[in-house]
């Protein structure tokens, strides 16, 4: 009887250790379930086509990201095309929504964006080589789903001239091992101090890899949010790099006559 009780207690003592997940095991399952680590490493560029819900209107959007850091997002609205977060490897620029002119971002925003290019095509891919750290915080129920909460710490960023930690929390569904919620403190601007939240769902297969086709971005605990619907994804498309270049100034009337 005593021996049986001892064995039972021993099993109870070691079973949590045997069944516990580590952050690296969760990430390994994530990459395996979404197409395999080797296939992720083969991605050189991604092109997204979709729409964003803006005040009840569906605006067509296109996003391009490349392994060399070049990126571009554009949206069409009432016959006009707006560019956001366009990066040619050196210059970060966007369209001024009031003047419709292309404007370069300041040095701080450009430097922070350049750090983000290390995350292509996924921030967890080769995270140790990038100098990032991950930590499994534990399990947490999010929107009725049980998740693993993982903390990702990347290189520090600059905010108003001061160095700040770059920390993001990812919530991986415990059944499928895919992130369904991402949270990050907003460091600057009118939303400073709030927590930005991105919800991802409707994972679909594209050439062997799985991506979320439904994304909602907003502030945690706040109503609304921006809904993005992905309609198609192209892996390793042929992209003309001129689309990332900062537009040349329009020729003046006098210059045109000459």
Backbone bond lengths (Angstrom), bond angles and torsions (degrees), N, CA, C in turn:
res aa  C-N    CA-C-N  psi(-1)  N-CA   C-N-CA  omega(-1)  CA-C   N-CA-C  phi
1 X - - - 1.462 - - 1.527 110.85 -
2 X 1.367 114.99 -48.54 1.463 119.17 179.35 1.525 110.71 -62.80
3 X 1.345 116.10 -40.54 1.461 120.09 179.31 1.514 111.48 -63.43
4 X 1.337 116.35 -41.89 1.470 120.98 179.13 1.522 110.77 -63.13
5 X 1.334 116.08 -42.72 1.454 120.51 179.50 1.521 110.77 -64.17
6 X 1.322 116.93 -40.16 1.463 121.25 178.97 1.522 111.25 -61.68
7 X 1.359 115.97 -44.29 1.467 120.66 179.11 1.520 110.79 -62.64
8 X 1.345 116.03 -41.49 1.464 120.33 -179.71 1.519 110.83 -63.17
9 X 1.346 116.33 -43.43 1.461 119.99 178.68 1.521 111.73 -65.22
10 X 1.336 116.39 -36.86 1.456 121.27 178.61 1.519 110.84 -64.05
11 X 1.328 116.42 -42.55 1.473 120.83 178.71 1.520 110.40 -62.90
12 X 1.342 116.34 -43.37 1.458 119.74 179.10 1.522 111.57 -63.79
13 X 1.316 116.25 -34.13 1.458 120.67 -177.64 1.515 112.31 -71.77
14 X 1.338 117.11 -37.02 1.461 119.50 -174.75 1.521 112.83 -94.30
15 X 1.324 119.47 -17.76 1.461 121.10 -175.17 1.518 113.40 -62.55
16 X 1.344 120.72 -39.83 1.467 118.49 176.83 1.526 112.22 -60.77
17 X 1.332 117.14 -36.09 1.460 120.61 178.89 1.518 110.37 -66.96
18 X 1.323 115.27 -39.73 1.462 119.81 -176.91 1.513 112.49 -70.20
19 X 1.363 116.25 -30.79 1.459 119.06 -174.25 1.529 112.65 -102.53
20 X 1.320 116.91 -9.69 1.463 119.54 -176.85 1.527 111.04 -64.14
21 X 1.337 114.71 141.33 1.456 120.98 176.99 1.530 108.61 -92.89
22 X 1.313 116.86 145.08 1.455 120.90 170.78 1.527 108.08 -103.87
23 X 1.324 116.30 163.92 1.457 120.06 179.10 1.523 110.92 -59.07
24 X 1.330 117.50 -42.83 1.468 120.64 -179.22 1.526 111.73 -65.98
25 X 1.332 117.45 -35.09 1.465 119.81 177.76 1.523 110.77 -67.76
26 X 1.323 116.39 -39.02 1.462 120.03 178.10 1.527 110.47 -64.39
27 X 1.330 116.36 -42.98 1.465 120.21 179.01 1.520 111.16 -66.43
28 X 1.338 117.21 -36.56 1.467 120.46 177.67 1.527 109.98 -63.10
29 X 1.333 116.48 -41.61 1.472 120.35 177.46 1.524 111.04 -66.02
30 X 1.321 115.32 -38.10 1.460 120.37 178.60 1.523 110.95 -59.28
31 X 1.325 116.99 -51.98 1.460 119.54 -179.06 1.527 111.54 -65.78
32 X 1.323 116.96 -37.41 1.467 119.96 179.17 1.525 111.04 -65.22
33 X 1.332 116.72 -42.16 1.465 120.74 -177.89 1.520 113.37 -74.27
34 X 1.320 117.49 -17.63 1.468 120.00 -178.71 1.527 112.75 -106.75
35 X 1.327 117.28 14.98 1.462 119.10 172.21 1.506 116.06 130.15
36 X 1.329 118.31 -12.11 1.462 119.87 178.16 1.514 112.53 102.06
37 X 1.316 115.74 137.60 1.461 121.87 -176.90 1.527 112.19 -58.91
38 X 1.335 117.08 -41.63 1.475 120.46 -178.75 1.517 111.40 -62.09
39 X 1.336 117.20 -39.63 1.465 120.14 179.58 1.526 111.76 -68.88
40 X 1.332 116.89 -35.55 1.462 119.40 176.86 1.520 111.03 -63.89
41 X 1.324 116.15 -36.52 1.459 120.11 -178.88 1.526 112.72 -69.24
42 X 1.327 117.13 -17.56 1.462 121.22 -179.03 1.532 113.02 -84.65
43 X 1.319 116.77 -8.24 1.466 120.21 -176.69 1.524 109.80 -74.43
44 X 1.319 116.68 122.58 1.465 122.98 179.42 1.525 112.28 -106.13
45 X 1.341 116.52 -24.59 1.465 120.90 -179.70 1.531 108.76 -161.45
46 X 1.337 115.34 152.17 1.463 121.68 178.29 1.525 108.63 -135.46
47 X 1.320 115.71 134.42 1.460 121.22 175.89 1.528 108.95 -120.67
48 X 1.335 115.66 126.35 1.463 121.61 -179.63 1.526 108.85 -110.88
49 X 1.318 116.57 135.88 1.461 122.16 171.55 1.519 107.05 -121.76
50 X 1.339 116.60 134.46 1.457 117.91 -179.25 1.502 111.53 -172.64
51 X 1.327 115.80 -151.99 1.460 120.74 -179.72 1.524 109.08 -149.98
52 X 1.329 114.84 154.65 1.456 121.07 176.56 1.519 107.91 -122.05
53 X 1.325 115.58 137.94 1.458 120.78 179.38 1.522 108.87 -83.71
54 X 1.330 116.55 112.82 1.463 121.70 -178.52 1.521 108.58 -122.32
55 X 1.342 116.09 107.02 1.460 122.38 179.33 1.528 111.63 51.69
56 X 1.327 114.83 43.16 1.457 120.72 176.85 1.511 114.89 85.63
57 X 1.335 117.14 -4.56 1.461 121.16 178.70 1.524 109.91 -104.77
58 X 1.330 116.07 143.99 1.455 121.40 177.44 1.529 109.12 -94.57
59 X 1.320 116.51 111.67 1.457 120.52 -178.98 1.526 109.65 -100.78
60 X 1.333 117.96 126.14 1.469 120.40 177.92 1.526 110.32 -64.37
61 X 1.320 116.95 136.52 1.459 121.48 177.34 1.525 110.00 -132.70
62 X 1.311 114.98 155.68 1.464 122.01 175.10 1.519 108.17 -139.18
63 X 1.323 116.31 136.07 1.464 121.41 177.98 1.522 109.13 -130.30
64 X 1.324 114.96 140.05 1.463 121.00 177.01 1.523 107.83 -131.63
65 X 1.315 116.55 133.47 1.458 122.23 175.19 1.516 108.67 -132.70
66 X 1.336 116.13 139.35 1.455 120.38 -179.65 1.528 110.70 -126.17
67 X 1.312 114.64 156.00 1.460 120.82 -178.16 1.523 111.91 -63.00
68 X 1.336 117.30 -29.15 1.462 120.36 -179.36 1.528 112.54 -80.37
69 X 1.336 116.48 4.97 1.462 120.86 175.59 1.510 115.29 101.68
70 X 1.310 118.28 -18.79 1.463 120.19 -178.88 1.529 109.81 -65.22
71 X 1.335 115.32 139.99 1.462 119.85 -178.44 1.521 109.98 -150.38
72 X 1.331 115.32 160.08 1.460 120.51 -179.76 1.528 109.38 -162.36
73 X 1.335 115.75 138.70 1.456 121.01 169.90 1.518 108.28 -133.23
74 X 1.314 116.43 134.11 1.456 119.52 177.54 1.525 109.86 -136.79
75 X 1.321 114.55 149.89 1.463 121.50 178.86 1.522 108.99 -133.98
76 X 1.321 116.17 143.48 1.463 121.39 179.20 1.527 109.03 -104.62
77 X 1.340 115.60 131.19 1.466 120.60 -178.89 1.519 109.35 -145.42
78 X 1.334 115.74 117.30 1.464 122.43 177.36 1.525 112.15 51.01
79 X 1.313 115.63 45.49 1.450 121.05 176.23 1.513 114.72 81.47
80 X 1.320 117.37 0.73 1.464 121.41 179.55 1.530 109.41 -112.38
81 X 1.327 115.38 149.70 1.459 121.21 179.80 1.521 109.38 -113.46
82 X 1.326 115.61 124.50 1.459 122.22 178.86 1.520 109.07 -107.64
83 X 1.311 116.47 135.40 1.465 121.92 177.40 1.522 109.14 -110.16
84 X 1.327 116.21 139.88 1.457 121.50 178.30 1.533 109.44 -137.02
85 X 1.326 115.59 142.33 1.460 120.08 174.65 1.512 114.28 56.94
86 X 1.334 117.19 39.64 1.465 120.19 179.21 1.524 108.36 -85.38
87 X 1.320 116.23 129.05 1.468 120.53 -176.13 1.519 109.17 -136.17
88 X 1.334 115.50 125.58 1.465 119.94 -177.53 1.529 112.66 -102.19
89 X 1.331 115.81 10.27 1.454 120.85 -178.02 1.522 112.11 105.86
90 X 1.327 115.66 -17.83 1.466 121.00 178.12 1.526 111.96 -135.11
91 X 1.319 115.72 -44.18 1.463 120.99 -175.35 1.525 110.87 -107.66
92 X 1.352 116.25 131.95 1.462 122.56 174.24 1.522 107.50 -106.70
93 X 1.339 116.86 128.69 1.453 118.62 -177.85 1.522 112.00 -147.48
94 X 1.330 115.66 162.63 1.462 122.89 179.29 1.518 109.10 -147.91
95 X 1.319 115.69 170.58 1.459 121.37 176.93 1.523 109.84 -89.80
96 X 1.327 116.96 128.86 1.461 121.27 173.26 1.529 107.89 -72.28
97 X 1.330 116.54 120.33 1.457 120.20 -173.61 1.529 112.79 -70.20
98 X 1.329 117.90 -16.54 1.456 120.19 178.65 1.521 111.48 -88.58
99 X 1.326 116.51 -44.18 1.462 120.58 -175.34 1.521 112.99 -99.10
100 X 1.345 117.07 -14.34 1.464 123.39 -176.40 1.527 112.26 64.54
101 X 1.335 116.06 15.43 1.463 120.09 177.99 1.525 109.51 -93.72
102 X 1.327 115.41 150.33 1.463 120.25 176.42 1.523 109.17 -76.04
103 X 1.347 115.88 133.69 1.458 120.22 -178.32 1.526 110.19 -129.20
104 X 1.324 116.01 135.67 1.457 120.80 178.06 1.526 109.92 -79.06
105 X 1.318 116.18 143.13 1.459 121.36 176.00 1.522 109.70 -78.03
106 X 1.347 116.33 160.79 1.456 119.27 -179.84 1.530 110.62 -74.12
107 X 1.332 115.34 171.79 1.462 120.90 -173.90 1.529 112.12 -62.14
108 X 1.334 117.24 -37.08 1.461 120.45 -178.30 1.521 111.25 -66.55
109 X 1.324 116.96 -47.43 1.461 120.81 179.33 1.529 110.93 -62.96
110 X 1.324 116.18 -38.01 1.461 120.67 179.97 1.522 110.75 -65.75
111 X 1.331 116.54 -43.50 1.467 120.74 179.94 1.526 110.82 -64.35
112 X 1.335 117.42 -40.85 1.463 120.55 178.78 1.525 111.21 -66.24
113 X 1.327 115.74 -39.18 1.466 119.53 178.46 1.520 110.70 -64.79
114 X 1.311 116.20 -38.96 1.467 120.19 179.70 1.528 110.67 -60.72
115 X 1.330 117.16 -36.67 1.459 120.44 176.74 1.530 110.73 -63.85
116 X 1.341 116.57 -36.65 1.465 120.75 -178.86 1.527 112.57 -66.44
117 X 1.325 116.84 -23.72 1.465 118.55 -179.40 1.525 111.45 -66.24
118 X 1.344 117.39 -17.13 1.467 120.28 176.47 1.529 111.93 -67.47
119 X 1.332 116.83 -14.96 1.461 120.80 -174.74 1.525 113.76 -84.39
120 X 1.313 118.33 -3.57 1.466 120.43 -178.64 1.526 110.06 -73.47
121 X 1.367 118.23 138.20 1.459 126.41 -10.01 1.525 112.89 -87.03
122 X 1.353 116.39 0.62 1.460 120.61 -179.08 1.531 107.80 -155.20
123 X 1.340 117.90 133.45 1.470 119.46 -176.85 1.523 113.88 -63.52
124 X 1.348 117.70 -23.11 1.465 120.20 -178.34 1.533 112.54 -86.45
125 X 1.315 117.13 -9.50 1.457 120.81 -179.34 1.536 108.96 -73.44
126 X 1.341 116.40 113.85 1.454 120.72 -178.76 1.515 112.94 63.33
127 X 1.319 116.76 36.30 1.465 119.71 -173.07 1.532 112.91 -62.10
128 X 1.320 117.30 -32.82 1.464 119.45 -179.16 1.525 111.00 -66.90
129 X 1.332 116.71 -40.89 1.459 120.74 178.89 1.530 111.40 -64.62
130 X 1.312 116.64 -26.84 1.464 121.20 179.09 1.529 111.93 -80.42
131 X 1.329 115.95 -10.31 1.453 119.46 -177.36 1.516 113.29 87.92
132 X 1.345 117.45 11.64 1.454 121.64 178.49 1.534 109.71 -82.65
133 X 1.331 116.16 162.59 1.459 121.50 172.28 1.524 109.24 -128.75
134 X 1.322 115.95 148.09 1.464 121.15 175.94 1.519 109.05 -125.34
135 X 1.324 115.11 150.66 1.465 120.98 179.83 1.520 108.89 -145.20
136 X 1.320 116.31 129.98 1.455 121.03 174.84 1.527 108.07 -82.25
137 X 1.329 116.63 113.54 1.455 121.14 -178.67 1.529 110.87 -78.67
138 X 1.329 115.97 -35.86 1.462 120.73 -178.61 1.523 110.16 146.29
139 X 1.321 115.11 -163.44 1.462 120.34 178.20 1.525 109.86 -100.09
140 X 1.329 115.29 147.09 1.463 120.33 179.42 1.525 108.97 -151.54
141 X 1.303 116.17 140.25 1.462 120.73 177.98 1.521 109.47 -87.81
142 X 1.320 116.08 123.74 1.465 122.04 -178.92 1.524 108.65 -125.98
143 X 1.328 116.44 120.89 1.470 121.45 -179.17 1.533 111.49 50.72
144 X 1.329 116.12 39.38 1.456 121.22 176.63 1.514 115.17 84.11
145 X 1.342 117.40 -2.80 1.466 120.89 -179.03 1.526 110.09 -108.02
146 X 1.331 116.31 137.69 1.460 120.63 176.11 1.525 108.76 -77.54
147 X 1.324 116.23 131.10 1.468 120.15 -176.49 1.524 111.50 -133.59
148 X 1.331 113.87 158.34 1.459 121.78 166.76 1.528 106.84 -93.73
149 X 1.337 116.70 127.30 1.460 120.82 179.44 1.520 109.03 -97.68
150 X 1.332 115.95 117.54 1.457 121.53 -178.46 1.526 109.95 -116.87
151 X 1.318 114.98 132.08 1.469 122.02 178.98 1.525 108.73 -97.56
152 X 1.324 116.17 126.00 1.462 122.23 177.66 1.522 108.77 -113.16
153 X 1.339 116.00 123.52 1.468 120.91 177.40 1.523 108.29 -113.66
154 X 1.325 115.93 121.27 1.458 121.23 -178.09 1.535 109.61 -108.41
155 X 1.318 115.22 -169.84 1.464 119.83 178.41 1.527 109.91 -62.79
156 X 1.327 118.31 145.30 1.467 120.71 179.17 1.524 111.09 -61.02
157 X 1.322 115.64 151.38 1.455 122.12 175.99 1.527 108.50 -114.95
158 X 1.326 116.37 167.72 1.453 121.42 177.89 1.528 109.17 -104.66
159 X 1.330 116.34 131.96 1.459 122.24 177.71 1.528 107.95 -130.75
160 X 1.325 115.92 113.54 1.469 121.38 -178.37 1.520 111.46 52.91
161 X 1.345 115.27 41.41 1.452 120.34 176.06 1.513 115.31 82.36
162 X 1.326 117.70 0.44 1.461 121.42 -179.42 1.531 109.68 -115.90
163 X 1.340 115.25 141.49 1.453 120.20 179.15 1.525 110.08 -76.07
164 X 1.345 116.11 130.98 1.461 121.70 -179.32 1.521 109.53 -128.11
165 X 1.344 115.68 147.21 1.461 120.16 174.46 1.519 110.17 -65.08
166 X 1.330 116.70 144.00 1.464 122.11 176.87 1.523 107.84 -109.38
167 X 1.326 115.58 96.21 1.466 121.73 -174.47 1.521 109.94 -119.07
168 X 1.323 116.70 132.28 1.458 122.73 177.81 1.520 108.97 -131.58
169 X 1.325 116.73 141.65 1.458 122.06 177.46 1.527 109.33 -110.57
170 X 1.326 115.62 128.03 1.460 122.51 179.30 1.523 109.29 -112.59
171 X 1.332 115.96 135.29 1.459 121.54 178.70 1.536 108.24 -111.00
172 X 1.347 115.64 108.54 1.458 121.71 -177.94 1.518 110.00 -95.34
173 X 1.311 116.52 126.23 1.456 121.90 175.01 1.539 109.45 -56.74
174 X 1.332 117.41 128.44 1.467 120.52 -175.08 1.521 113.01 -71.74
175 X 1.315 116.95 -15.36 1.468 119.99 -179.41 1.518 112.07 -88.35
176 X 1.326 116.32 -45.38 1.463 120.36 -175.39 1.533 113.66 -107.14
177 X 1.326 117.13 -8.14 1.470 122.41 178.62 1.533 112.06 58.91
178 X 1.328 116.32 41.82 1.464 120.66 173.91 1.526 108.01 -123.09
179 X 1.340 118.13 145.93 1.468 119.82 178.53 1.519 111.07 -70.31
180 X 1.326 115.51 131.54 1.463 119.81 178.33 1.528 111.49 -113.64
181 X 1.330 116.46 -16.22 1.468 121.48 176.88 1.524 108.70 -144.65
182 X 1.326 115.75 138.95 1.466 122.08 174.98 1.524 107.11 -128.37
183 X 1.349 116.85 133.34 1.461 120.78 -178.99 1.524 110.73 -129.30
184 X 1.330 114.93 142.55 1.461 120.27 -178.61 1.519 109.05 -155.14
185 X 1.325 116.45 135.82 1.456 120.19 178.87 1.523 110.19 -68.16
186 X 1.328 115.68 135.39 1.455 121.44 176.74 1.524 107.76 -80.80
187 X 1.316 116.90 120.68 1.463 121.55 -172.35 1.525 114.45 -89.02
188 X 1.323 117.85 -29.89 1.453 119.64 -175.75 1.514 112.32 -138.54
189 X 1.328 116.32 173.64 1.451 121.28 178.11 1.518 112.30 81.57
190 X 1.340 117.04 -171.94 1.471 120.91 -176.36 1.528 113.22 -64.30
191 X 1.334 117.85 -22.11 1.458 120.24 -179.56 1.513 113.70 -95.20
192 X 1.322 118.33 11.70 1.461 122.13 -176.63 1.524 110.65 -54.68
193 X 1.328 115.46 133.32 1.461 121.31 -179.79 1.513 113.54 94.61
194 X 1.319 117.60 -19.96 1.456 121.16 176.82 1.533 109.15 -82.12
195 X 1.306 115.27 167.85 1.457 120.69 178.63 1.521 109.34 -106.36
196 X 1.327 116.26 118.33 1.453 120.46 174.94 1.520 109.77 -77.85
197 X 1.308 116.01 136.87 1.464 120.49 -176.34 1.531 110.55 -129.14
198 X 1.325 115.19 132.45 1.467 121.48 176.25 1.522 108.57 -120.33
199 X 1.326 116.07 125.08 1.464 121.08 177.87 1.528 108.78 -108.33
200 X 1.331 115.68 135.77 1.460 120.92 -175.80 1.528 109.90 -128.16
201 X 1.333 115.25 137.72 1.465 120.25 -179.67 1.526 109.49 -154.32
202 X 1.323 115.95 -175.14 1.462 122.54 179.17 1.530 111.65 54.42
203 X 1.330 116.37 55.53 1.463 120.97 177.91 1.525 109.71 -68.08
204 X 1.326 115.98 129.75 1.467 121.39 179.39 1.521 110.09 -130.60
205 X 1.326 114.74 155.76 1.465 121.40 -177.10 1.526 111.23 -86.92
206 X 1.321 116.10 133.91 1.466 123.11 176.63 1.523 107.61 -133.37
207 X 1.313 116.35 107.96 1.471 121.36 179.32 1.530 111.97 50.68
208 X 1.313 115.63 40.91 1.460 120.31 175.65 1.510 115.55 92.65
209 X 1.333 118.21 -10.74 1.458 122.05 178.16 1.527 109.78 -111.08
210 X 1.323 116.23 152.85 1.463 120.36 -177.68 1.526 111.29 -111.76
211 X 1.358 114.37 133.84 1.460 122.01 -178.88 1.529 109.30 -131.78
212 X 1.357 117.45 150.68 1.468 119.51 172.87 1.520 109.96 -74.96
213 X 1.325 116.43 133.13 1.462 120.74 179.83 1.524 111.85 -103.15
214 X 1.317 117.34 -3.89 1.459 121.54 176.46 1.528 108.11 -128.22
215 X 1.330 116.97 123.21 1.461 122.49 -175.62 1.531 108.89 -135.15
216 X 1.317 116.25 132.70 1.463 121.60 175.63 1.514 108.91 -124.66
217 X 1.331 116.14 125.40 1.451 121.56 -178.71 1.523 110.20 -117.61
218 X 1.337 115.71 139.30 1.452 119.61 179.39 1.508 110.53 -177.95
219 X 1.326 116.17 -165.82 1.463 122.13 177.55 1.519 108.73 -96.98
220 X 1.318 116.26 135.02 1.459 121.11 -178.49 1.526 110.97 -60.33
221 X 1.330 114.80 131.10 1.455 120.22 177.79 1.508 114.65 81.26
222 X 1.335 116.89 0.29 1.461 121.03 -179.24 1.525 109.98 -106.44
223 X 1.324 118.06 146.01 1.469 120.35 179.30 1.521 111.85 -69.70
224 X 1.298 115.53 164.57 1.466 120.44 178.11 1.508 111.84 83.21
225 X 1.302 115.41 -139.70 1.459 120.36 -174.15 1.509 109.83 114.45
226 X 1.295 116.26 154.37 1.461 122.18 -178.03 1.521 109.50 -96.03
227 X 1.314 115.85 119.97 1.462 121.07 -177.85 1.521 110.44 -95.43
228 X 1.319 115.55 125.74 1.462 121.61 178.91 1.520 108.49 -116.74
229 X 1.317 116.50 128.75 1.462 122.06 177.25 1.519 108.84 -114.12
230 X 1.317 116.06 118.95 1.464 120.54 176.77 1.528 108.61 -86.02
231 X 1.324 115.92 129.17 1.462 120.18 -178.85 1.515 112.32 -103.27
232 X 1.319 117.66 -28.83 1.462 120.70 177.23 1.517 109.66 -156.89
233 X 1.328 115.35 149.33 1.458 122.52 176.81 1.520 107.82 -131.79
234 X 1.321 116.25 132.94 1.464 121.55 177.19 1.516 108.42 -118.43
235 X 1.321 116.21 126.46 1.457 120.84 178.25 1.519 110.36 -93.95
236 X 1.314 115.76 137.80 1.465 123.70 178.55 1.530 113.10 52.41
237 X 1.342 117.16 49.18 1.466 119.60 177.58 1.527 110.82 -72.51
238 X 1.322 115.94 160.91 1.463 120.50 172.24 1.524 107.82 -82.40
239 X 1.327 117.09 118.88 1.463 121.44 -175.76 1.521 109.86 -122.73
240 X 1.321 116.12 128.29 1.458 121.75 175.08 1.531 108.13 -76.46
241 X 1.317 117.95 116.16 1.466 121.50 -175.09 1.524 113.69 -64.32
242 X 1.317 118.05 -10.19 1.469 119.26 178.39 1.535 111.23 -66.68
243 X 1.342 117.73 -19.67 1.465 119.79 -179.27 1.528 111.33 -68.33
244 X 1.330 117.37 -18.34 1.457 120.63 -178.98 1.533 112.62 -92.23
245 X 1.321 116.98 -12.43 1.463 120.80 -173.27 1.526 111.78 -72.74
246 X 1.329 116.40 142.95 1.460 121.26 175.56 1.523 108.60 -65.77
247 X 1.341 118.15 128.72 1.471 120.67 -174.87 1.527 112.10 -59.03
248 X 1.299 115.85 139.36 1.459 120.80 175.46 1.512 109.61 -69.56
249 X 1.338 119.19 145.61 1.473 121.25 179.08 1.518 110.67 -57.99
250 X 1.323 115.51 142.08 1.465 119.62 178.87 1.530 109.19 -65.77
251 X 1.320 116.46 142.16 1.456 121.46 179.62 1.527 110.54 -65.88
252 X 1.323 117.23 137.69 1.460 120.25 177.93 1.533 108.92 -74.43
253 X 1.327 114.22 164.21 1.468 118.88 -179.07 1.522 109.88 -61.78
254 X 1.346 115.40 -41.32 1.468 119.12 -179.03 1.511 110.08 -65.88
255 X 1.340 114.09 -41.07 1.458 117.24 -179.84 1.510 111.68 -65.15
256 X 1.326 116.78 -32.22 1.450 119.86 -179.65 1.520 111.11 -69.49
257 X 1.362 116.10 -36.98 1.466 119.48 179.55 1.517 110.62 -67.50
258 X 1.330 116.89 -33.25 1.449 118.37 178.65 1.502 110.35 -72.56
